Amino acid sequence: MQKITPLVPALQSNWLMLHVSMMMLSYATLILGALFSTLFLLIVYLANWSKTKEINTQQILTTNVNSLPQHKINLLNKLDRWSYRTIGIGFPFLTMGIISGAVWANEAWGSYWSWDPKETWALITWIIFASYLHARLTKNWQGEKTAWLGTFGFFIIWICYLGVNFLGKGLHSYGWIS
Protein backbone atom coordinates (compact mmCIF):
# COMPACT_ATOMS: atom_id res chain seq x y z
CA MET A 1 0.00 0.00 0.00
CA GLN A 2 1.14 3.50 -0.72
CA LYS A 3 1.48 6.14 1.94
CA ILE A 4 -1.06 8.96 1.80
CA THR A 5 0.57 12.33 1.17
CA PRO A 6 -0.91 15.84 1.03
CA LEU A 7 -2.02 17.21 -2.33
CA VAL A 8 0.48 19.23 -4.29
CA PRO A 9 -0.07 22.99 -3.85
CA ALA A 10 -1.62 23.40 -7.31
CA LEU A 11 -4.43 21.00 -6.31
CA GLN A 12 -5.10 22.71 -2.97
CA SER A 13 -7.54 25.21 -4.42
CA ASN A 14 -11.23 25.90 -4.05
CA TRP A 15 -11.38 26.12 -7.84
CA LEU A 16 -10.65 22.37 -8.12
CA MET A 17 -14.15 21.25 -7.15
CA LEU A 18 -15.91 23.84 -9.32
CA HIS A 19 -13.75 23.19 -12.38
CA VAL A 20 -13.89 19.40 -12.26
CA SER A 21 -17.61 19.33 -11.40
CA MET A 22 -18.54 21.69 -14.22
CA MET A 23 -16.41 19.82 -16.77
CA MET A 24 -17.82 16.41 -15.83
CA LEU A 25 -21.38 17.72 -15.79
CA SER A 26 -20.90 19.44 -19.14
CA TYR A 27 -19.37 16.37 -20.80
CA ALA A 28 -22.17 14.13 -19.52
CA THR A 29 -24.89 16.55 -20.64
CA LEU A 30 -23.32 17.30 -24.01
CA ILE A 31 -22.78 13.60 -24.72
CA LEU A 32 -26.45 12.96 -24.01
CA GLY A 33 -27.51 15.79 -26.33
CA ALA A 34 -25.11 14.56 -29.00
CA LEU A 35 -26.54 11.04 -28.67
CA PHE A 36 -30.01 12.45 -29.36
CA SER A 37 -28.56 13.96 -32.56
CA THR A 38 -26.94 10.66 -33.48
CA LEU A 39 -30.19 8.80 -32.88
CA PHE A 40 -31.96 11.35 -35.10
CA LEU A 41 -29.56 10.58 -37.96
CA LEU A 42 -29.81 6.84 -37.37
CA ILE A 43 -33.61 6.94 -37.62
CA VAL A 44 -33.45 9.02 -40.81
CA TYR A 45 -30.85 6.63 -42.25
CA LEU A 46 -32.87 3.51 -41.37
CA ALA A 47 -36.11 5.01 -42.69
CA ASN A 48 -34.41 5.88 -45.97
CA TRP A 49 -32.67 2.50 -46.18
CA SER A 50 -35.89 0.59 -45.58
CA LYS A 51 -37.55 2.53 -48.42
CA THR A 52 -34.81 1.93 -50.99
CA LYS A 53 -33.39 -1.41 -49.72
CA GLU A 54 -29.99 -0.24 -50.86
CA ILE A 55 -27.39 1.95 -49.24
CA ASN A 56 -26.82 5.06 -51.27
CA THR A 57 -24.93 7.78 -49.41
CA GLN A 58 -26.21 10.58 -51.62
CA GLN A 59 -29.82 9.57 -50.96
CA ILE A 60 -29.18 9.30 -47.23
CA LEU A 61 -27.72 12.79 -47.09
CA THR A 62 -30.67 14.29 -48.96
CA THR A 63 -33.54 12.43 -47.30
CA ASN A 64 -36.76 14.41 -47.24
CA VAL A 65 -37.79 13.97 -43.62
CA ASN A 66 -41.32 15.14 -44.43
CA SER A 67 -41.86 12.07 -46.64
CA LEU A 68 -41.65 9.81 -43.58
CA PRO A 69 -44.70 8.50 -41.70
CA GLN A 70 -46.17 10.92 -39.16
CA HIS A 71 -45.11 8.88 -36.11
CA LYS A 72 -41.47 8.99 -37.27
CA ILE A 73 -41.68 12.72 -37.97
CA ASN A 74 -43.03 13.24 -34.43
CA LEU A 75 -40.20 11.15 -32.97
CA LEU A 76 -37.60 13.04 -35.02
CA ASN A 77 -39.03 16.39 -33.90
CA LYS A 78 -38.82 15.26 -30.26
CA LEU A 79 -35.23 14.03 -30.67
CA ASP A 80 -34.25 17.30 -32.35
CA ARG A 81 -35.85 19.31 -29.54
CA TRP A 82 -34.29 17.12 -26.82
CA SER A 83 -30.89 17.44 -28.45
CA TYR A 84 -31.19 21.22 -28.62
CA ARG A 85 -32.39 21.56 -25.03
CA THR A 86 -29.80 19.17 -23.61
CA ILE A 87 -26.93 20.80 -25.48
CA GLY A 88 -28.34 24.17 -24.41
CA ILE A 89 -28.01 23.04 -20.78
CA GLY A 90 -24.55 21.48 -21.19
CA PHE A 91 -22.96 24.40 -23.03
CA PRO A 92 -23.08 26.86 -20.10
CA PHE A 93 -21.60 24.14 -17.86
CA LEU A 94 -18.75 23.73 -20.35
CA THR A 95 -18.24 27.49 -20.44
CA MET A 96 -18.16 27.69 -16.63
CA GLY A 97 -15.79 24.74 -16.48
CA ILE A 98 -13.34 26.33 -18.93
CA ILE A 99 -13.48 29.71 -17.18
CA SER A 100 -13.03 28.19 -13.72
CA GLY A 101 -10.13 26.11 -15.04
CA ALA A 102 -8.51 29.23 -16.44
CA VAL A 103 -8.88 31.08 -13.14
CA TRP A 104 -7.50 28.07 -11.29
CA ALA A 105 -4.55 27.82 -13.71
CA ASN A 106 -3.76 31.49 -13.20
CA GLU A 107 -3.84 31.01 -9.44
CA ALA A 108 -1.64 27.90 -9.58
CA TRP A 109 0.78 28.65 -12.42
CA GLY A 110 0.41 32.36 -13.18
CA SER A 111 -1.15 31.88 -16.63
CA TYR A 112 -4.79 31.57 -17.66
CA TRP A 113 -4.11 29.42 -20.72
CA SER A 114 -1.14 27.25 -21.64
CA TRP A 115 -2.38 25.47 -24.80
CA ASP A 116 -2.18 22.14 -23.03
CA PRO A 117 -3.76 19.43 -25.27
CA LYS A 118 -6.74 19.09 -22.91
CA GLU A 119 -7.29 22.87 -22.90
CA THR A 120 -7.05 22.98 -26.68
CA TRP A 121 -9.54 20.13 -27.16
CA ALA A 122 -11.90 21.69 -24.59
CA LEU A 123 -11.79 24.86 -26.70
CA ILE A 124 -12.50 22.85 -29.87
CA THR A 125 -15.43 21.19 -28.08
CA TRP A 126 -16.70 24.60 -27.01
CA ILE A 127 -16.45 25.90 -30.61
CA ILE A 128 -18.34 22.90 -32.04
CA PHE A 129 -21.23 23.26 -29.61
CA ALA A 130 -21.19 27.06 -29.91
CA SER A 131 -21.56 26.51 -33.67
CA TYR A 132 -24.47 24.13 -33.04
CA LEU A 133 -26.28 26.68 -30.86
CA HIS A 134 -25.41 29.55 -33.20
CA ALA A 135 -26.85 27.65 -36.17
CA ARG A 136 -30.03 26.88 -34.23
CA LEU A 137 -30.52 30.41 -32.94
CA THR A 138 -29.42 32.64 -35.81
CA LYS A 139 -29.71 30.49 -38.93
CA ASN A 140 -32.83 28.65 -37.75
CA TRP A 141 -31.22 25.31 -38.59
CA GLN A 142 -33.02 22.22 -37.37
CA GLY A 143 -33.11 18.54 -38.08
CA GLU A 144 -30.37 16.92 -40.12
CA LYS A 145 -28.08 19.94 -40.36
CA THR A 146 -27.78 20.37 -36.61
CA ALA A 147 -27.86 16.61 -36.03
CA TRP A 148 -24.65 16.33 -38.05
CA LEU A 149 -23.04 19.04 -35.88
CA GLY A 150 -24.22 17.34 -32.69
CA THR A 151 -22.95 13.95 -33.85
CA PHE A 152 -19.58 15.48 -34.73
CA GLY A 153 -19.52 17.02 -31.25
CA PHE A 154 -20.03 13.55 -29.76
CA PHE A 155 -16.73 12.35 -31.22
CA ILE A 156 -14.92 15.55 -30.29
CA ILE A 157 -15.97 15.17 -26.64
CA TRP A 158 -14.60 11.63 -26.53
CA ILE A 159 -11.32 12.79 -28.01
CA CYS A 160 -11.17 15.54 -25.39
CA TYR A 161 -12.28 13.37 -22.49
CA LEU A 162 -10.42 10.11 -23.12
CA GLY A 163 -8.10 10.51 -26.08
CA VAL A 164 -6.08 13.35 -24.59
CA ASN A 165 -5.83 11.62 -21.21
CA PHE A 166 -4.57 8.37 -22.69
CA LEU A 167 -2.44 9.58 -25.57
CA GLY A 168 -1.53 13.20 -24.88
CA LYS A 169 1.23 14.67 -22.82
CA GLY A 170 0.49 17.68 -20.66
CA LEU A 171 -0.87 18.92 -17.34
CA HIS A 172 -4.17 17.06 -17.81
CA SER A 173 -2.66 13.82 -19.08
CA TYR A 174 -2.12 10.79 -16.96
CA GLY A 175 0.03 8.81 -19.39
CA TRP A 176 -1.77 5.49 -19.16
CA ILE A 177 -0.72 4.63 -22.71
CA SER A 178 2.75 5.76 -23.66
N, C-alpha and C positions, 0 to 999 in steps of 0.2 A: 504494500500500500504506500501511496505517496503521502508526504507530509503536507498539510494544508498551510499555505502561505498567504499573506495579505495580497490583495489586488495591486497591480502596478498602478502608479499614480494616475496615468491617463484613464484608467477605468474607474477611478474613485471620483465620479462626477454624478451629479443629479441628472445630467443630460442623458446618461446611459439608458435609464429606464424609459424615458420619453422617446428617444431615438429608436431604440430596438423595438419597443411596443408599436410605434407608428409604422415602422417599416414592415414588421410582420403582419400587422393588421391590413396594411395597404396591399401587400403581396397576396394575401389570402382573398381579399375582396376583389382585387383586379383579376386574379386567376378565375374566380367564379364568374365575373362578368365576361371575361374572354371565353370561358367555356360555353356560356349562353350564345355568344357569337359563333363559336365553332359548331355548336349544335344546330344553329340556324342554317349554316352552310351545308351541314350534313343532310338535313331534311330536304333542302332545295336540291342537292345533288341526287339523293335517293329518289325523290319525286320525279326528277327529270330522267334518271336512269330507268326507272320502272316504266316510263312512257315510251322511251325509245328502244329499250333492251340492248343498247350498245353504249359504250363509253366514248363520248365525243367531247373533248375538252372545250371546244368552241361553243357547243350547245350548252354545256354546263355553265359557262361563264356568262351566257346571255339568256338564261332562263327567265321567262316572263312569269313572275311569281303570281300574278293575277289570274293565270290560266289554271292554277291549282284548285282542288276542291276547297270549299269554304272552310271546312274544319282545319285544313292544313294552313290556310291563310290566317285564320284566327290564332293558331298555335305559333306561326312565324311572327305575327304581330306582337304576341305576348313575349316571345323570346327576345325580340328586338327591343322591346320596352324594358324588360328585365336586365338585359345587357347594358343598356344606356343608364338605367338607374343605379345598377351595381357599380359600374365604372365611375359614375358620377359621385358615388359615396367613397370609393377607394382612392380616387385621384387627390382629394384634399388630404387624406391620410399620407399618401406618398409625398406630397408637397411638404407637409409638416415634418415628416421623417427626414427628408433631405435637408430642410432648414435647421432642424434640431441637430442633425449630424454635423452640419457646417459650424454651428455655434460651438458644439462640443469639440470639434477639431481645432477651432481657433483657441479655445480655452486650454486644450491639452498640448497642442503643437505650435500654436502661434500663426496658423494659416487656416482660412476657411475652406479652401479647396486645394487638393494636391494631385488631382488627375490620377488617383489610384484606380485600378481597373474596376473595382466595385462602384466607386463614385461615378465613373464614366458611364458604366452600364445602367446605373440608377438614373442618370441624366437622359440616356437614350430611352429608357422605359418611360420617363416622364414626358419626353417629346412625343413618343408614339401615342400615349393616351391623351395628351394635350391635343394632338392632331385629331384623334377620334372625337373628342368633345367639341373641338372647334368646327369640325365638319358637320356635326349634328346641329350645333347652335347657329352657325352663320351661313352654312351652305345648304341647310335643311336636308342633309343626307340621311337616309334611313336604309334599312334592309341590307341587301348584299354588299353595298359599298362600305358601310361601316362594319359589317360583319367581317369583311376581309381585314380591316384595320384591327379589330378586336382580336381576331385569330392570330394575326402577326404579333400583336402585343403579348399573347399567351406564350409564344416561343421566346420572345425577348425577356420576359420575366424569368423564365426558367434558366436562360443563359445568365442573367444577373444573379439570381438566387443560388443556383447550384454550380453552374459552369465556372464562374469566377472563383468561387470558393475552392473547387477541386483542382482547377487547372491554372488559375492566375497566381501571380506573385504580387503581394502588396500588403497593406495594413489590414485589409479585410479577409485575406486569404489564410487558409489553415493548412495548406500544403498536403492534403491527404493523398493526392496523386502527384508524383513528381517525376 
